[in-house]
Amino acid sequence: MANTLTPTAKVTSGTAAGAVTIVLVWIAGMVGIEVPPEVASAVTVLIGFGVAYLVPDGSSDGKHVAE
């Protein structure tokens, strides 16, 4: 696998999930649900991590990059 600057599906999905979480927290604030900044930040990190964990890394040969 070539080492490029193009983000993998795992990185893109984790980042997108984080952005969606931030928008959901903003919408919650607009409808009157107060979310503390620390909680919003923690939820963003946890959701982004969870999605990135579930998305495969895209390696088709099944080998680790270091091998």
N, C-alpha and C positions, 0 to 999 in steps of 0.2 A: 504494500500500500504506500503510495507516494505521500510524503509529508508536505501538505499544502496549507494555505491560510484559510481555505474554505471550511466553514464550520460543519460538523457532522450533524446528522438528524438528532442525535442525543443532545448536543449543545443547543441546537435551535429550539427543540421542543421544551427543554428546561427553561430557556430564556423566555419563550412565548408564554409558558405557564406562569412565570413570575409576573410578566406584564399583565396578563389577564387577571391575576389575583389582585394586583394594584388597582385595576379598573373596578373590580368587584367591591373592594374596600371603599373606593370613592363613591360608588353608587350607594352602598350601605350608608355612608355619611349623608348623602343627599336625601335619603328617605328617613333620616333621623336615628339611625343606629350608630351610636358612638363607638368607634374602634380605636383603642389607644395605639399610638404610633409603634410602640414596642411590639404589641401583639400583631399589628399589620405587617411589620417587618418579619417577625418570626413565621407567620403564616405564609408569606411570600417565599421565604427560603425553604420551608418544609414542602410546599406544593411544588416548587421548582425542582427540588431534589427528588421528590417522589416520581414526578413525570420523567425526569432524566434517567432515573434508576430503571424505570419500566421500559424505556425505549431502547432497542438493541443498538449497538455501536456501529452497525453497518458493515462489519468485517465479514466478508463472504467465505473466507477460507477457514475460519474457526481458530486461527492461530493468534497468539498474543503478539503484540507489536514487538516486544522485546526479544522474542524467540528468533 
